[in-house]
Amino acid sequence: MTILEQMGQKAKEASRALAVAGAKKDAALMKMADAIEAHEAEILAANEKDLCTARESGMRESLLDRLALSSARITGMAQGVRGVAAQEDPVGQVVNGFVRPNGLQIQRVRVPSG
């Protein structure tokens, strides 16, 4: 099995768990945001190493700027994760549907990808 096939299999397995996770997803996202903020120093230190390696390899300044993290960017990342947690969970929502003449109900329902 190739790496891509393994990744696809893992995504499929994760989608099944996400389909029934409900409020656990929001709690996990909030913990992720808290962890991002709590580990800011380590993240910045690791990012500095990445920047040094990128500079040594001749990466363009415009790309270095995209790679560079700051306290403000880390705060923004955590806020973004919290923003996702605050959104309504689309999994299980009926997008549209109709009833066939024989009484069969057809519905398009949102599911996790994978």
The first five atom37 places (N, CA, C, CB, O) and aatype in JSON, in Angstrom:
{
  "aatype": [12, 16, 9, 10, 6, 5, 12, 7, 5, 11, 0, 11, 6, 0, 15, 1, 0, 10, 0, 19, 0, 7, 0, 11, 11, 3, 0, 0, 10, 12, 11, 12, 0, 3, 0, 9, 6, 0, 8, 6, 0, 6, 9, 10, 0, 0, 2, 6, 11, 3, 10, 4, 16, 0, 1, 6, 15, 7, 12, 1, 6, 15, 10, 10, 3, 1, 10, 0, 10, 15, 15, 0, 1, 9, 16, 7, 12, 0, 5, 7, 19, 1, 7, 19, 0, 0, 5, 6, 3, 14, 19, 7, 5, 19, 19, 2, 7, 13, 19, 1, 14, 2, 7, 10, 5, 9, 5, 1, 19, 1, 19, 14, 15, 7],
  "atom_mask": [
    [1, 1, 1, 1, 1],
    [1, 1, 1, 1, 1],
    [1, 1, 1, 1, 1],
    [1, 1, 1, 1, 1],
    [1, 1, 1, 1, 1],
    [1, 1, 1, 1, 1],
    [1, 1, 1, 1, 1],
    [1, 1, 1, 0, 1],
    [1, 1, 1, 1, 1],
    [1, 1, 1, 1, 1],
    [1, 1, 1, 1, 1],
    [1, 1, 1, 1, 1],
    [1, 1, 1, 1, 1],
    [1, 1, 1, 1, 1],
    [1, 1, 1, 1, 1],
    [1, 1, 1, 1, 1],
    [1, 1, 1, 1, 1],
    [1, 1, 1, 1, 1],
    [1, 1, 1, 1, 1],
    [1, 1, 1, 1, 1],
    [1, 1, 1, 1, 1],
    [1, 1, 1, 0, 1],
    [1, 1, 1, 1, 1],
    [1, 1, 1, 1, 1],
    [1, 1, 1, 1, 1],
    [1, 1, 1, 1, 1],
    [1, 1, 1, 1, 1],
    [1, 1, 1, 1, 1],
    [1, 1, 1, 1, 1],
    [1, 1, 1, 1, 1],
    [1, 1, 1, 1, 1],
    [1, 1, 1, 1, 1],
    [1, 1, 1, 1, 1],
    [1, 1, 1, 1, 1],
    [1, 1, 1, 1, 1],
    [1, 1, 1, 1, 1],
    [1, 1, 1, 1, 1],
    [1, 1, 1, 1, 1],
    [1, 1, 1, 1, 1],
    [1, 1, 1, 1, 1],
    [1, 1, 1, 1, 1],
    [1, 1, 1, 1, 1],
    [1, 1, 1, 1, 1],
    [1, 1, 1, 1, 1],
    [1, 1, 1, 1, 1],
    [1, 1, 1, 1, 1],
    [1, 1, 1, 1, 1],
    [1, 1, 1, 1, 1],
    [1, 1, 1, 1, 1],
    [1, 1, 1, 1, 1],
    [1, 1, 1, 1, 1],
    [1, 1, 1, 1, 1],
    [1, 1, 1, 1, 1],
    [1, 1, 1, 1, 1],
    [1, 1, 1, 1, 1],
    [1, 1, 1, 1, 1],
    [1, 1, 1, 1, 1],
    [1, 1, 1, 0, 1],
    [1, 1, 1, 1, 1],
    [1, 1, 1, 1, 1],
    [1, 1, 1, 1, 1],
    [1, 1, 1, 1, 1],
    [1, 1, 1, 1, 1],
    [1, 1, 1, 1, 1],
    [1, 1, 1, 1, 1],
    [1, 1, 1, 1, 1],
    [1, 1, 1, 1, 1],
    [1, 1, 1, 1, 1],
    [1, 1, 1, 1, 1],
    [1, 1, 1, 1, 1],
    [1, 1, 1, 1, 1],
    [1, 1, 1, 1, 1],
    [1, 1, 1, 1, 1],
    [1, 1, 1, 1, 1],
    [1, 1, 1, 1, 1],
    [1, 1, 1, 0, 1],
    [1, 1, 1, 1, 1],
    [1, 1, 1, 1, 1],
    [1, 1, 1, 1, 1],
    [1, 1, 1, 0, 1],
    [1, 1, 1, 1, 1],
    [1, 1, 1, 1, 1],
    [1, 1, 1, 0, 1],
    [1, 1, 1, 1, 1],
    [1, 1, 1, 1, 1],
    [1, 1, 1, 1, 1],
    [1, 1, 1, 1, 1],
    [1, 1, 1, 1, 1],
    [1, 1, 1, 1, 1],
    [1, 1, 1, 1, 1],
    [1, 1, 1, 1, 1],
    [1, 1, 1, 0, 1],
    [1, 1, 1, 1, 1],
    [1, 1, 1, 1, 1],
    [1, 1, 1, 1, 1],
    [1, 1, 1, 1, 1],
    [1, 1, 1, 0, 1],
    [1, 1, 1, 1, 1],
    [1, 1, 1, 1, 1],
    [1, 1, 1, 1, 1],
    [1, 1, 1, 1, 1],
    [1, 1, 1, 1, 1],
    [1, 1, 1, 0, 1],
    [1, 1, 1, 1, 1],
    [1, 1, 1, 1, 1],
    [1, 1, 1, 1, 1],
    [1, 1, 1, 1, 1],
    [1, 1, 1, 1, 1],
    [1, 1, 1, 1, 1],
    [1, 1, 1, 1, 1],
    [1, 1, 1, 1, 1],
    [1, 1, 1, 1, 1],
    [1, 1, 1, 1, 1],
    [1, 1, 1, 0, 1]
  ],
  "atom_positions": [
    [[0.86, -1.17, 0.0], [0.0, 0.0, 0.0], [0.91, 1.24, 0.0], [-0.98, 0.0, 1.24], [1.84, 1.33, 0.79]],
    [[0.62, 2.17, -0.89], [1.43, 3.39, -0.98], [1.1, 4.34, 0.17], [1.21, 4.09, -2.32], [0.11, 4.16, 0.88]],
    [[1.94, 5.34, 0.35], [1.71, 6.34, 1.4], [0.39, 7.05, 1.17], [2.87, 7.36, 1.45], [-0.36, 7.3, 2.12]],
    [[0.09, 7.39, -0.08], [-1.18, 8.06, -0.38], [-2.38, 7.17, -0.06], [-1.22, 8.49, -1.85], [-3.4, 7.65, 0.44]],
    [[-2.26, 5.9, -0.36], [-3.35, 4.98, -0.04], [-3.53, 4.86, 1.48], [-3.08, 3.59, -0.64], [-4.66, 4.79, 1.97]],
    [[-2.41, 4.85, 2.21], [-2.49, 4.8, 3.67], [-3.15, 6.07, 4.21], [-1.08, 4.64, 4.28], [-3.97, 6.01, 5.12]],
    [[-2.77, 7.22, 3.64], [-3.38, 8.48, 4.08], [-4.88, 8.48, 3.79], [-2.69, 9.68, 3.38], [-5.67, 8.93, 4.61]],
    [[-5.26, 7.97, 2.62], [-6.67, 7.88, 2.27], [-7.44, 6.98, 3.22], [0.0, 0.0, 0.0], [-8.56, 7.28, 3.61]],
    [[-6.83, 5.86, 3.59], [-7.46, 4.93, 4.52], [-7.64, 5.59, 5.88], [-6.62, 3.65, 4.65], [-8.69, 5.45, 6.51]],
    [[-6.62, 6.31, 6.34], [-6.72, 6.99, 7.63], [-7.79, 8.07, 7.59], [-5.37, 7.61, 8.02], [-8.51, 8.26, 8.57]],
    [[-7.89, 8.79, 6.48], [-8.92, 9.82, 6.34], [-10.31, 9.21, 6.38], [-8.72, 10.6, 5.04], [-11.24, 9.76, 6.98]],
    [[-10.45, 8.06, 5.74], [-11.74, 7.36, 5.74], [-12.13, 6.94, 7.15], [-11.7, 6.14, 4.81], [-13.28, 7.09, 7.57]],
    [[-11.16, 6.4, 7.89], [-11.41, 5.99, 9.27], [-11.75, 7.19, 10.14], [-10.2, 5.24, 9.85], [-12.65, 7.13, 10.98]],
    [[-11.02, 8.28, 9.94], [-11.28, 9.49, 10.73], [-12.66, 10.06, 10.42], [-10.2, 10.55, 10.46], [-13.33, 10.58, 11.31]],
    [[-13.09, 9.96, 9.16], [-14.4, 10.51, 8.8], [-15.52, 9.78, 9.53], [-14.62, 10.43, 7.29], [-16.53, 10.38, 9.89]],
    [[-15.35, 8.49, 9.75], [-16.36, 7.73, 10.49], [-16.44, 8.21, 11.94], [-16.03, 6.22, 10.45], [-17.53, 8.36, 12.49]],
    [[-15.28, 8.45, 12.54], [-15.26, 8.93, 13.93], [-15.84, 10.34, 14.01], [-13.82, 8.91, 14.5], [-16.57, 10.65, 14.94]],
    [[-15.51, 11.19, 13.04], [-16.01, 12.57, 13.05], [-17.52, 12.63, 12.86], [-15.32, 13.38, 11.95], [-18.18, 13.52, 13.39]],
    [[-18.06, 11.68, 12.12], [-19.49, 11.68, 11.85], [-20.31, 11.56, 13.12], [-19.84, 10.54, 10.91], [-21.45, 12.04, 13.18]],
    [[-19.75, 10.94, 14.15], [-20.51, 10.74, 15.39], [-19.89, 11.48, 16.57], [-20.6, 9.26, 15.7], [-20.32, 11.28, 17.71]],
    [[-18.89, 12.32, 16.33], [-18.16, 12.98, 17.42], [-18.96, 14.09, 18.09], [-16.87, 13.54, 16.9], [-18.79, 14.34, 19.28]],
    [[-19.82, 14.77, 17.34], [-20.65, 15.83, 17.92], [-19.85, 16.9, 18.63], [0.0, 0.0, 0.0], [-18.91, 17.46, 18.07]],
    [[-20.21, 17.18, 19.88], [-19.59, 18.25, 20.67], [-18.13, 17.95, 21.02], [-20.38, 18.47, 21.93], [-17.39, 18.86, 21.39]],
    [[-17.73, 16.7, 20.9], [-16.34, 16.36, 21.18], [-15.4, 17.09, 20.23], [-16.13, 14.84, 21.08], [-14.27, 17.42, 20.59]],
    [[-15.87, 17.33, 18.99], [-15.04, 18.04, 18.01], [-14.73, 19.45, 18.51], [-15.74, 18.1, 16.63], [-13.59, 19.91, 18.44]],
    [[-15.75, 20.12, 19.0], [-15.55, 21.49, 19.5], [-14.61, 21.51, 20.69], [-16.9, 22.12, 19.88], [-13.75, 22.38, 20.8]],
    [[-14.76, 20.55, 21.58], [-13.88, 20.49, 22.75], [-12.44, 20.24, 22.32], [-14.34, 19.38, 23.73], [-11.52, 20.84, 22.86]],
    [[-12.25, 19.36, 21.34], [-10.9, 19.07, 20.84], [-10.3, 20.3, 20.18], [-10.92, 17.89, 19.84], [-9.11, 20.58, 20.36]],
    [[-11.1, 21.03, 19.42], [-10.6, 22.25, 18.77], [-10.21, 23.3, 19.81], [-11.67, 22.83, 17.83], [-9.2, 23.99, 19.66]],
    [[-11.0, 23.43, 20.87], [-10.67, 24.4, 21.92], [-9.37, 24.0, 22.62], [-11.83, 24.49, 22.96], [-8.56, 24.87, 22.94]],
    [[-9.17, 22.7, 22.85], [-7.91, 22.25, 23.45], [-6.74, 22.51, 22.52], [-7.99, 20.75, 23.78], [-5.65, 22.86, 22.97]],
    [[-6.96, 22.35, 21.22], [-5.9, 22.65, 20.25], [-5.52, 24.13, 20.32], [-6.36, 22.28, 18.83], [-4.33, 24.46, 20.32]],
    [[-6.51, 25.0, 20.38], [-6.24, 26.44, 20.45], [-5.47, 26.77, 21.73], [-7.55, 27.25, 20.39], [-4.52, 27.55, 21.71]],
    [[-5.89, 26.17, 22.84], [-5.19, 26.39, 24.11], [-3.75, 25.9, 24.03], [-5.92, 25.69, 25.26], [-2.84, 26.55, 24.55]],
    [[-3.55, 24.75, 23.39], [-2.2, 24.18, 23.27], [-1.31, 25.05, 22.39], [-2.27, 22.76, 22.69], [-0.13, 25.22, 22.68]],
    [[-1.87, 25.6, 21.34], [-1.1, 26.51, 20.47], [-0.58, 27.68, 21.3], [-1.96, 27.03, 19.28], [0.6, 28.04, 21.21]],
    [[-1.45, 28.27, 22.09], [-1.04, 29.41, 22.92], [-0.08, 28.99, 24.03], [-2.27, 30.1, 23.53], [0.88, 29.71, 24.33]],
    [[-0.32, 27.85, 24.64], [0.51, 27.39, 25.75], [1.93, 27.04, 25.3], [-0.13, 26.18, 26.43], [2.87, 27.16, 26.07]],
    [[2.07, 26.62, 24.05], [3.37, 26.2, 23.54], [3.97, 27.22, 22.58], [3.25, 24.85, 22.86], [4.76, 26.87, 21.7]],
    [[3.58, 28.46, 22.75], [4.05, 29.52, 21.84], [5.57, 29.58, 21.77], [3.5, 30.87, 22.29], [6.13, 29.69, 20.68]],
    [[6.23, 29.51, 22.9], [7.7, 29.62, 22.92], [8.35, 28.51, 22.11], [8.23, 29.59, 24.37], [9.28, 28.76, 21.34]],
    [[7.87, 27.27, 22.29], [8.43, 26.15, 21.53], [8.15, 26.28, 20.04], [7.87, 24.84, 22.06], [8.99, 25.96, 19.2]],
    [[6.95, 26.75, 19.72], [6.58, 26.92, 18.31], [7.48, 27.97, 17.66], [5.09, 27.33, 18.17], [7.96, 27.78, 16.55]],
    [[7.69, 29.09, 18.36], [8.55, 30.15, 17.83], [10.0, 29.67, 17.68], [8.5, 31.39, 18.74], [10.67, 30.02, 16.7]],
    [[10.48, 28.89, 18.62], [11.85, 28.37, 18.54], [12.0, 27.42, 17.34], [12.23, 27.63, 19.84], [12.98, 27.5, 16.6]],
    [[11.04, 26.54, 17.16], [11.08, 25.62, 16.02], [10.96, 26.39, 14.71], [9.95, 24.57, 16.13], [11.61, 26.04, 13.72]],
    [[10.14, 27.42, 14.7], [9.99, 28.23, 13.5], [11.28, 28.95, 13.15], [8.86, 29.25, 13.69], [11.62, 29.1, 11.97]],
    [[12.01, 29.4, 14.16], [13.29, 30.07, 13.9], [14.28, 29.1, 13.24], [13.89, 30.62, 15.23], [15.02, 29.49, 12.34]],
    [[14.28, 27.85, 13.68], [15.14, 26.85, 13.04], [14.73, 26.65, 11.57], [15.05, 25.5, 13.8], [15.58, 26.57, 10.69]],
    [[13.42, 26.58, 11.34], [12.92, 26.43, 9.97], [13.35, 27.61, 9.1], [11.38, 26.29, 9.96], [13.74, 27.44, 7.95]],
    [[13.26, 28.82, 9.67], [13.65, 30.02, 8.93], [15.14, 30.01, 8.59], [13.3, 31.28, 9.74], [15.52, 30.37, 7.48]],
    [[15.97, 29.59, 9.53], [17.42, 29.51, 9.28], [17.71, 28.53, 8.15], [18.16, 29.09, 10.56], [18.5, 28.83, 7.25]],
    [[17.09, 27.37, 8.2], [17.27, 26.37, 7.15], [16.81, 26.91, 5.81], [16.51, 25.09, 7.5], [17.47, 26.7, 4.79]],
    [[15.68, 27.59, 5.81], [15.13, 28.15, 4.56], [16.05, 29.23, 4.0], [13.73, 28.73, 4.81], [16.27, 29.28, 2.79]],
    [[16.59, 30.09, 4.86], [17.52, 31.12, 4.4], [18.76, 30.5, 3.79], [17.91, 32.06, 5.56], [19.23, 30.92, 2.73]],
    [[19.29, 29.49, 4.47], [20.5, 28.81, 3.98], [20.28, 28.14, 2.63], [20.96, 27.77, 5.0], [21.21, 28.02, 1.83]],
    [[19.05, 27.7, 2.4], [18.76, 27.03, 1.13], [18.4, 28.03, 0.02], [17.62, 26.04, 1.31], [18.14, 27.64, -1.11]],
    [[18.4, 29.33, 0.37], [18.16, 30.36, -0.64], [16.7, 30.69, -0.89], [0.0, 0.0, 0.0], [16.37, 31.19, -1.97]],
    [[15.85, 30.44, 0.05], [14.43, 30.76, -0.13], [14.24, 32.27, -0.3], [13.59, 30.23, 1.07], [14.92, 33.07, 0.36]],
    [[13.32, 32.64, -1.17], [13.04, 34.06, -1.42], [12.44, 34.72, -0.18], [12.08, 34.21, -2.61], [11.79, 34.07, 0.64]],
    [[12.68, 36.02, -0.06], [12.18, 36.79, 1.09], [10.66, 36.73, 1.21], [12.63, 38.24, 0.99], [10.12, 36.65, 2.31]],
    [[9.98, 36.76, 0.08], [8.52, 36.72, 0.11], [8.02, 35.41, 0.73], [7.94, 36.88, -1.31], [7.03, 35.4, 1.46]],
    [[8.71, 34.31, 0.45], [8.32, 33.03, 1.03], [8.75, 32.94, 2.49], [8.93, 31.88, 0.24], [8.06, 32.34, 3.31]],
    [[9.91, 33.55, 2.81], [10.35, 33.57, 4.21], [9.33, 34.3, 5.08], [11.73, 34.24, 4.33], [9.06, 33.89, 6.21]],
    [[8.77, 35.38, 4.54], [7.76, 36.13, 5.29], [6.53, 35.27, 5.56], [7.35, 37.41, 4.53], [5.94, 35.36, 6.64]],
    [[6.15, 34.45, 4.61], [5.0, 33.56, 4.82], [5.3, 32.5, 5.86], [4.59, 32.89, 3.5], [4.42, 32.08, 6.61]],
    [[6.55, 32.07, 5.91], [6.97, 31.03, 6.85], [7.14, 31.56, 8.27], [8.27, 30.4, 6.38], [6.94, 30.84, 9.24]],
    [[7.49, 32.84, 8.38], [7.81, 33.42, 9.68], [6.58, 33.54, 10.57], [8.44, 34.79, 9.51], [5.53, 34.02, 10.15]],
    [[6.74, 33.1, 11.81], [5.68, 33.24, 12.81], [6.07, 34.33, 13.79], [5.42, 31.91, 13.55], [7.25, 34.63, 13.99]],
    [[5.06, 34.91, 14.4], [5.25, 35.89, 15.46], [4.2, 35.6, 16.52], [5.14, 37.38, 14.92], [3.33, 34.75, 16.34]],
    [[4.31, 36.31, 17.61], [3.31, 36.16, 18.68], [1.91, 36.47, 18.14], [3.65, 37.08, 19.89], [0.94, 35.78, 18.46]],
    [[1.83, 37.51, 17.34], [0.53, 37.91, 16.79], [-0.02, 36.83, 15.85], [0.65, 39.25, 16.04], [-1.22, 36.56, 15.86]],
    [[0.84, 36.24, 15.05], [0.38, 35.2, 14.12], [-0.07, 33.95, 14.88], [1.49, 34.83, 13.12], [-1.04, 33.3, 14.5]],
    [[0.63, 33.62, 15.95], [0.24, 32.45, 16.75], [-1.11, 32.72, 17.42], [1.33, 32.12, 17.81], [-1.97, 31.84, 17.47]],
    [[-1.29, 33.93, 17.95], [-2.58, 34.3, 18.54], [-3.68, 34.19, 17.48], [-2.53, 35.73, 19.12], [-4.78, 33.72, 17.77]],
    [[-3.38, 34.64, 16.27], [-4.35, 34.55, 15.18], [-4.7, 33.11, 14.83], [0.0, 0.0, 0.0], [-5.85, 32.8, 14.52]],
    [[-3.69, 32.23, 14.88], [-3.94, 30.81, 14.62], [-4.9, 30.25, 15.67], [-2.62, 30.02, 14.62], [-5.86, 29.55, 15.33]],
    [[-4.63, 30.55, 16.93], [-5.49, 30.04, 18.01], [-6.9, 30.6, 17.87], [-4.91, 30.41, 19.39], [-7.88, 29.88, 18.08]],
    [[-7.01, 31.88, 17.53], [-8.34, 32.48, 17.35], [-9.07, 31.84, 16.17], [-8.22, 34.0, 17.13], [-10.28, 31.64, 16.21]],
    [[-8.32, 31.52, 15.12], [-8.93, 30.86, 13.97], [-9.48, 29.48, 14.32], [0.0, 0.0, 0.0], [-10.57, 29.11, 13.88]],
    [[-8.74, 28.74, 15.12], [-9.21, 27.42, 15.55], [-10.46, 27.57, 16.42], [-8.09, 26.65, 16.33], [-11.41, 26.8, 16.28]],
    [[-10.45, 28.56, 17.31], [-11.65, 28.8, 18.12], [-12.83, 29.22, 17.26], [-11.36, 29.88, 19.18], [-13.98, 28.87, 17.55]],
    [[-12.55, 29.97, 16.21], [-13.62, 30.37, 15.29], [-14.26, 29.18, 14.6], [0.0, 0.0, 0.0], [-15.48, 29.15, 14.41]],
    [[-13.45, 28.2, 14.24], [-13.99, 26.98, 13.64], [-14.86, 26.24, 14.66], [-12.84, 26.06, 13.13], [-15.93, 25.74, 14.31]],
    [[-14.4, 26.18, 15.9], [-15.17, 25.5, 16.95], [-16.51, 26.18, 17.19], [-14.37, 25.44, 18.25], [-17.49, 25.53, 17.55]],
    [[-16.55, 27.49, 17.0], [-17.78, 28.25, 17.26], [-18.82, 28.09, 16.14], [-17.46, 29.71, 17.44], [-19.99, 28.4, 16.34]],
    [[-18.39, 27.61, 14.99], [-19.32, 27.45, 13.88], [-20.24, 26.27, 14.1], [-18.56, 27.28, 12.57], [-19.91, 25.32, 14.82]],
    [[-21.39, 26.35, 13.48], [-22.33, 25.23, 13.56], [-21.75, 24.03, 12.83], [-23.71, 25.63, 12.95], [-21.17, 24.16, 11.75]],
    [[-21.9, 22.86, 13.41], [-21.38, 21.63, 12.82], [-22.23, 21.26, 11.61], [-21.37, 20.47, 13.87], [-23.43, 21.01, 11.75]],
    [[-21.63, 21.22, 10.42], [-22.41, 20.9, 9.22], [-22.7, 19.4, 9.05], [-21.7, 21.4, 8.01], [-23.56, 19.03, 8.26]],
    [[-21.98, 18.54, 9.78], [-22.15, 17.09, 9.6], [-23.57, 16.7, 9.99], [-21.11, 16.3, 10.44], [-24.05, 17.02, 11.08]],
    [[-24.22, 16.0, 9.09], [-25.59, 15.54, 9.34], [-26.66, 16.48, 8.83], [0.0, 0.0, 0.0], [-27.84, 16.11, 8.84]],
    [[-26.29, 17.68, 8.39], [-27.29, 18.62, 7.87], [-27.83, 18.13, 6.54], [-26.68, 20.03, 7.72], [-27.08, 17.67, 5.68]],
    [[-29.15, 18.22, 6.37], [-29.78, 17.88, 5.11], [-29.7, 19.1, 4.21], [-31.27, 17.41, 5.31], [-30.24, 20.16, 4.54]],
    [[-29.01, 18.96, 3.08], [-28.82, 20.07, 2.15], [-30.07, 20.26, 1.3], [-27.59, 19.83, 1.26], [-30.56, 21.38, 1.14]],
    [[-30.57, 19.17, 0.75], [-31.83, 19.2, 0.01], [-32.37, 17.78, -0.09], [-31.64, 19.84, -1.4], [-31.69, 16.82, 0.27]],
    [[-33.55, 17.67, -0.58], [-34.14, 16.36, -0.71], [-35.47, 16.42, -1.42], [0.0, 0.0, 0.0], [-36.02, 17.5, -1.65]],
    [[-35.98, 15.26, -1.75], [-37.28, 15.17, -2.41], [-37.85, 13.77, -2.21], [-37.16, 15.51, -3.94], [-37.14, 12.86, -1.79]],
    [[-39.11, 13.62, -2.5], [-39.78, 12.33, -2.39], [-40.16, 11.86, -3.79], [-41.05, 12.43, -1.46], [-40.8, 12.59, -4.55]],
    [[-39.76, 10.65, -4.11], [-40.07, 10.06, -5.42], [-41.55, 9.68, -5.45], [-39.16, 8.81, -5.7], [-42.18, 9.52, -4.4]],
    [[-42.11, 9.53, -6.65], [-43.53, 9.16, -6.76], [-43.89, 7.87, -6.01], [-43.9, 9.0, -8.21], [-45.03, 7.7, -5.58]],
    [[-42.9, 6.97, -5.85], [-43.18, 5.72, -5.14], [-43.04, 5.87, -3.62], [-42.25, 4.62, -5.64], [-43.17, 4.88, -2.89]],
    [[-42.77, 7.1, -3.14], [-42.66, 7.35, -1.71], [-41.24, 7.32, -1.15], [0.0, 0.0, 0.0], [-41.03, 7.63, 0.02]],
    [[-40.28, 6.95, -1.98], [-38.88, 6.89, -1.55], [-38.35, 8.31, -1.32], [-38.02, 6.15, -2.6], [-38.45, 9.17, -2.19]],
    [[-37.79, 8.53, -0.13], [-37.22, 9.84, 0.19], [-35.74, 9.85, -0.18], [-37.4, 10.16, 1.7], [-34.98, 8.97, 0.21]],
    [[-35.36, 10.86, -0.95], [-33.98, 11.05, -1.36], [-33.48, 12.34, -0.7], [-33.85, 11.12, -2.94], [-34.11, 13.39, -0.81]],
    [[-32.33, 12.25, 0.0], [-31.78, 13.43, 0.68], [-30.29, 13.52, 0.44], [-32.08, 13.39, 2.19], [-29.59, 12.51, 0.4]],
    [[-29.81, 14.75, 0.3], [-28.36, 15.0, 0.28], [-28.0, 15.51, 1.67], [-27.95, 16.06, -0.87], [-28.49, 16.55, 2.12]],
    [[-27.13, 14.74, 2.35], [-26.75, 15.03, 3.74], [-25.26, 15.27, 3.78], [-27.15, 13.86, 4.7], [-24.49, 14.55, 3.14]],
    [[-24.83, 16.3, 4.54], [-23.42, 16.6, 4.67], [-22.74, 15.57, 5.56], [-23.23, 18.0, 5.23], [-23.23, 15.22, 6.63]],
    [[-21.58, 15.1, 5.09], [-20.79, 14.11, 5.83], [-19.33, 14.56, 5.84], [-20.94, 12.68, 5.19], [-18.94, 15.37, 5.0]],
    [[-18.52, 14.05, 6.77], [-17.09, 14.39, 6.74], [-16.44, 13.82, 5.49], [-16.38, 13.87, 8.01], [-16.82, 12.75, 5.02]],
    [[-15.46, 14.53, 4.96], [-14.75, 14.01, 3.79], [-13.88, 12.83, 4.2], [-13.9, 15.11, 3.12], [-13.5, 12.7, 5.36]],
    [[-13.57, 12.01, 3.25], [-12.75, 10.83, 3.53], [-13.49, 9.65, 3.1], [0.0, 0.0, 0.0], [-12.99, 8.53, 3.24]]
  ]
}
